[in-house]
């Protein structure tokens, strides 16, 4: 089968590899569309100790074959998922994935629209509901989403509103600010200006929750300044050398979210990713949530994937980038 491989020179190239077979809990999926995420772009270049890899951690496709222990899906099912960082990725014609981290593709969405969702949705869902412990229904209070126009932010805004929170997003440009507003944010401020003053201007002295989707250190002082007593901050990147002491007086919480934790370590909660993608699939079909697809390329090839990589590297991506069809 054809696949796109990440080389030691940092380039993407065509390779031909053996088509895998499904066993155990694995599904063999025919890849219809993939999306590109910062995790793909930030992978270290392969070397002698780390050979060339097939990247790609957002897939929508059709189940072709199932392992002997599979109970959740059957051949012919349309699925979407984010895969596992310690296995080959989905930039290939066929892809193996554990059924326990796979969801049924939303019927109303195309494969491209569905491929935009899994990795960022899992990150946002786990960050909001498992790390910040926000109730999924009837939540009260205010959340500040830093980096709200990106892939994770675009679905985090929607999920936080669905849960019942007042949502304040940050975005720096008119197009990204309009995107966040259209997703349902109650207010949008700039993460390049002092946060506290901007919050006061829109009637908020503090926030109960902060979901930081950008580099932590540049925003740290502003975050701890506006975090309410007994509030919580969740980050998706290592915070680095920041002073956590200001959290102590207000019994603040700092949590970490990595959506690859459960599949990578095969935790007891691994099946939760199947359950949350199944729930999100229903919410997308009901129109409660909307796809975050913003840019699409065709077909899946080294050229189009490289274009998507370069767009991600600018740091100004709005929504998600999807590449579809071999």
C-alpha positions as CSV (number, residue, x, y, z in Angstrom):
1,X,0.0,0.0,0.0
2,X,1.0,3.6,-0.4
3,X,2.0,5.8,2.6
4,X,3.6,9.2,3.2
5,X,6.7,8.9,5.3
6,X,8.5,11.6,7.4
7,X,12.2,11.4,6.5
8,X,15.4,12.3,8.5
9,X,15.7,15.4,6.3
10,X,12.3,16.6,7.6
11,X,10.6,16.0,4.2
12,X,7.5,13.9,3.4
13,X,7.8,11.3,0.7
14,X,5.9,8.4,-0.9
15,X,6.8,4.9,0.2
16,X,5.3,1.4,-0.4
17,X,4.8,-0.7,2.7
18,X,3.0,-4.0,3.4
19,X,-0.7,-3.7,4.0
20,X,-1.3,-4.7,7.6
21,X,-3.8,-7.2,8.9
22,X,-6.1,-6.8,11.9
23,X,-5.9,-8.9,15.0
24,X,-7.0,-8.6,18.6
25,X,-8.9,-5.4,19.2
26,X,-7.6,-3.8,16.0
27,X,-9.6,-2.5,13.1
28,X,-8.0,-2.2,9.6
29,X,-9.4,1.1,8.2
30,X,-9.3,2.3,4.6
31,X,-8.3,5.9,5.0
32,X,-10.6,8.5,3.3
33,X,-9.4,11.7,4.9
34,X,-6.8,12.9,7.5
35,X,-6.2,16.1,9.3
36,X,-2.9,17.7,10.2
37,X,-2.2,18.8,13.7
38,X,0.7,20.6,15.5
39,X,1.7,17.2,17.0
40,X,2.6,16.1,13.4
41,X,4.6,19.2,12.7
42,X,6.5,19.1,16.0
43,X,7.6,15.5,15.8
44,X,11.5,15.3,16.0
45,X,13.2,14.4,12.8
46,X,14.0,10.7,12.6
47,X,17.6,9.5,13.1
48,X,19.5,6.3,13.5
49,X,17.7,5.5,16.7
50,X,14.3,6.6,15.4
51,X,13.7,5.5,11.8
52,X,11.4,7.3,9.4
53,X,7.8,7.3,10.5
54,X,4.3,7.5,9.1
55,X,2.6,10.4,10.9
56,X,-1.1,11.4,11.0
57,X,-3.3,11.2,14.1
58,X,-6.7,12.1,12.8
59,X,-8.5,9.7,10.5
60,X,-11.9,9.2,9.0
61,X,-12.4,6.0,6.9
62,X,-14.2,2.7,6.4
63,X,-13.5,-0.5,8.4
64,X,-12.2,-3.1,6.0
65,X,-11.2,-5.9,8.5
66,X,-11.6,-6.6,12.2
67,X,-9.5,-8.5,14.7
68,X,-10.8,-11.6,16.5
69,X,-11.5,-9.7,19.7
70,X,-13.4,-6.8,18.1
71,X,-17.0,-6.2,19.4
72,X,-17.7,-2.6,18.6
73,X,-17.4,-2.4,14.8
74,X,-17.8,-4.5,11.7
75,X,-16.5,-4.3,8.1
76,X,-18.2,-1.5,6.2
77,X,-18.6,0.8,9.2
78,X,-17.6,4.4,8.7
79,X,-15.4,5.6,11.6
80,X,-13.3,8.5,12.9
81,X,-10.5,8.5,15.5
82,X,-7.2,10.0,16.5
83,X,-5.0,6.9,16.8
84,X,-2.0,6.4,19.1
85,X,1.3,8.3,19.0
86,X,3.3,5.1,19.6
87,X,1.9,3.4,16.5
88,X,2.2,4.3,12.8
89,X,-0.1,7.1,11.8
90,X,-2.8,7.5,9.3
91,X,-0.9,9.1,6.3
92,X,-1.4,5.7,4.5
93,X,-4.0,4.0,2.4
94,X,-4.9,1.6,5.3
95,X,-4.4,2.0,9.0
96,X,-4.6,-0.2,12.1
97,X,-6.3,1.2,15.2
98,X,-7.6,-0.2,18.5
99,X,-11.4,-0.2,18.4
100,X,-11.5,1.2,22.0
101,X,-10.4,4.7,20.8
102,X,-12.6,4.8,17.7
103,X,-16.1,6.3,17.2
104,X,-18.8,6.0,14.6
105,X,-18.4,8.7,11.9
106,X,-21.2,11.3,12.2
107,X,-23.7,10.5,9.4
108,X,-24.3,14.2,8.5
109,X,-20.6,14.9,8.0
110,X,-18.4,14.1,5.0
111,X,-15.2,12.1,5.7
112,X,-13.3,15.4,5.4
113,X,-15.5,17.1,7.9
114,X,-15.3,14.2,10.3
115,X,-11.5,13.9,10.0
116,X,-11.2,17.4,11.4
117,X,-12.6,16.4,14.8
118,X,-11.2,13.4,16.7
119,X,-7.8,14.6,18.2
120,X,-8.9,18.1,19.1
121,X,-12.3,16.9,20.3
122,X,-10.7,14.3,22.6
123,X,-8.3,16.9,23.9
124,X,-11.0,19.4,24.5
125,X,-13.4,16.9,26.1
126,X,-10.8,15.4,28.4
127,X,-9.4,18.8,29.3
128,X,-12.8,20.3,30.2
129,X,-14.6,17.3,31.7
130,X,-11.9,15.0,33.0
131,X,-9.1,17.5,34.0
132,X,-11.0,20.6,34.9
133,X,-14.0,18.5,36.2
134,X,-16.6,20.7,34.6
135,X,-20.0,19.1,34.8
136,X,-21.3,18.1,31.3
137,X,-24.7,19.5,32.0
138,X,-25.7,22.6,34.0
139,X,-22.2,23.9,34.5
140,X,-21.9,27.3,36.1
141,X,-19.3,29.9,35.9
142,X,-16.9,31.4,33.3
143,X,-14.1,29.8,31.3
144,X,-11.3,31.6,29.5
145,X,-10.0,29.6,26.5
146,X,-6.6,30.9,25.5
147,X,-6.0,30.2,21.8
148,X,-9.7,29.7,21.0
149,X,-9.4,29.9,17.2
150,X,-7.1,26.9,16.8
151,X,-8.2,23.3,16.4
152,X,-8.7,22.4,20.1
153,X,-10.0,25.9,20.9
154,X,-12.6,25.7,18.1
155,X,-14.3,22.6,19.7
156,X,-13.5,23.6,23.3
157,X,-15.6,26.8,22.9
158,X,-18.5,24.7,21.6
159,X,-18.3,22.0,24.3
160,X,-18.0,24.6,27.1
161,X,-21.1,26.4,25.8
162,X,-23.0,23.1,25.5
163,X,-22.1,22.4,29.2
164,X,-23.5,25.7,30.2
165,X,-20.5,27.9,30.9
166,X,-20.0,31.6,29.9
167,X,-17.2,31.3,27.4
168,X,-14.5,34.0,26.8
169,X,-12.1,33.1,24.0
170,X,-8.8,34.7,23.0
171,X,-7.9,35.4,19.4
172,X,-5.5,38.0,17.9
173,X,-6.8,38.8,14.4
174,X,-10.1,39.9,13.0
175,X,-10.7,36.7,11.1
176,X,-9.8,34.5,14.0
177,X,-11.9,36.6,16.4
178,X,-14.9,36.3,14.1
179,X,-14.4,32.6,13.9
180,X,-14.5,32.2,17.7
181,X,-17.6,34.4,17.9
182,X,-19.4,32.3,15.2
183,X,-18.6,29.2,17.3
184,X,-20.6,30.6,20.2
185,X,-18.1,32.4,22.5
186,X,-19.8,35.0,24.6
187,X,-16.8,37.4,24.2
188,X,-13.5,37.4,22.5
189,X,-10.4,39.2,23.8
190,X,-6.7,39.3,22.6
191,X,-4.1,37.2,24.2
192,X,-1.5,39.8,23.3
193,X,-3.0,42.4,25.6
194,X,-3.3,42.4,29.4
195,X,-6.0,39.9,30.3
196,X,-7.3,41.4,33.5
197,X,-8.0,44.8,32.0
198,X,-9.8,43.3,29.1
199,X,-11.9,41.1,31.3
200,X,-12.9,44.1,33.4
201,X,-14.0,45.9,30.3
202,X,-16.5,43.2,29.6
203,X,-17.7,42.9,33.2
204,X,-15.6,40.1,34.6
205,X,-13.2,40.4,37.5
206,X,-12.2,36.7,37.4
207,X,-12.9,33.4,35.7
208,X,-13.5,30.0,37.3
209,X,-11.7,28.0,34.7
210,X,-8.8,28.6,32.2
211,X,-8.0,26.2,29.3
212,X,-4.6,27.3,27.9
213,X,-4.0,26.0,24.4
214,X,-0.9,28.1,23.7
215,X,2.5,28.2,25.2
216,X,2.0,28.6,29.0
217,X,4.8,30.8,30.2
218,X,3.9,34.0,28.2
219,X,0.3,33.8,29.6
220,X,1.0,32.5,33.1
221,X,1.1,35.8,35.1
222,X,-2.1,36.9,33.4
223,X,-3.8,33.6,34.1
224,X,-3.1,33.5,37.8
225,X,-4.1,37.1,38.2
226,X,-7.6,36.5,36.9
227,X,-8.2,32.9,38.3
228,X,-11.0,32.9,40.9
229,X,-10.4,31.3,44.3
230,X,-10.7,27.5,44.0
231,X,-10.4,27.9,40.2
232,X,-8.5,25.6,37.9
233,X,-6.2,25.8,34.9
234,X,-5.6,23.1,32.4
235,X,-2.8,23.2,29.8
236,X,-2.0,21.0,26.8
237,X,1.7,21.9,26.7
238,X,4.3,21.6,29.5
239,X,4.2,24.8,31.6
240,X,8.0,25.2,31.8
241,X,9.6,27.3,34.6
242,X,6.6,29.1,35.9
243,X,5.9,30.2,39.5
244,X,3.0,28.1,40.8
245,X,3.1,29.7,44.3
246,X,0.3,32.2,43.4
247,X,-2.1,29.3,43.1
248,X,-1.7,28.3,46.8
249,X,-3.6,31.1,48.5
250,X,-6.7,30.5,46.4
251,X,-6.4,26.7,46.4
252,X,-6.0,26.8,42.7
253,X,-5.5,23.7,40.5
254,X,-3.1,23.2,37.6
255,X,-3.9,20.1,35.4
256,X,-2.3,18.6,32.3
257,X,-4.1,17.1,29.3
258,X,-2.6,14.8,26.7
259,X,-5.1,12.9,24.7
260,X,-2.5,10.2,23.8
261,X,-2.1,9.2,27.5
262,X,-4.9,6.6,27.5
263,X,-4.0,4.7,24.3
264,X,-0.3,5.0,24.9
265,X,-0.4,3.5,28.4
266,X,-3.6,1.3,27.8
267,X,-5.2,2.8,30.9
268,X,-8.4,1.4,32.3
269,X,-10.1,4.5,30.9
270,X,-9.0,3.9,27.4
271,X,-12.5,2.9,26.3
272,X,-13.7,6.4,27.4
273,X,-12.3,7.7,24.1
274,X,-14.7,5.4,22.2
275,X,-17.6,6.6,24.4
276,X,-16.8,10.3,24.0
277,X,-16.4,10.1,20.3
278,X,-19.7,8.2,20.1
279,X,-21.4,10.9,22.1
280,X,-19.8,13.7,20.0
281,X,-20.8,11.9,16.8
282,X,-24.4,12.1,18.0
283,X,-24.0,15.8,18.9
284,X,-22.6,16.6,15.5
285,X,-25.5,14.7,13.8
286,X,-28.0,16.7,16.0
287,X,-26.4,20.0,15.0
288,X,-25.4,20.8,18.6
289,X,-21.8,20.8,17.5
290,X,-20.3,21.8,14.2
291,X,-17.2,20.6,12.3
292,X,-14.1,22.7,12.8
293,X,-12.9,22.1,9.2
294,X,-11.6,25.3,7.7
295,X,-9.1,24.4,5.0
296,X,-9.0,21.3,2.8
297,X,-6.5,19.9,0.3
298,X,-6.9,17.0,-2.3
299,X,-5.5,14.4,-2.7
300,X,-3.5,12.9,0.1
301,X,0.1,13.2,-1.1
302,X,3.5,14.5,0.1
303,X,2.8,17.8,-1.7
304,X,-0.5,18.5,-0.1
305,X,0.6,17.3,3.3
306,X,3.6,19.5,3.1
307,X,1.4,22.5,2.3
308,X,-0.7,21.7,5.4
309,X,2.5,21.4,7.5
310,X,3.7,24.8,6.3
311,X,0.4,26.4,7.2
312,X,0.5,24.9,10.7
313,X,4.0,26.2,11.2
314,X,2.9,29.8,10.7
315,X,1.1,29.6,14.1
316,X,-1.9,31.4,12.6
317,X,-4.2,28.5,11.7
318,X,-7.9,29.0,12.2
319,X,-9.9,25.8,12.7
320,X,-8.6,22.5,11.2
321,X,-6.8,21.5,8.0
322,X,-7.9,18.3,6.3
323,X,-6.4,16.4,3.4
324,X,-8.7,13.9,1.6
325,X,-8.6,11.0,-0.9
326,X,-5.7,9.0,-2.2
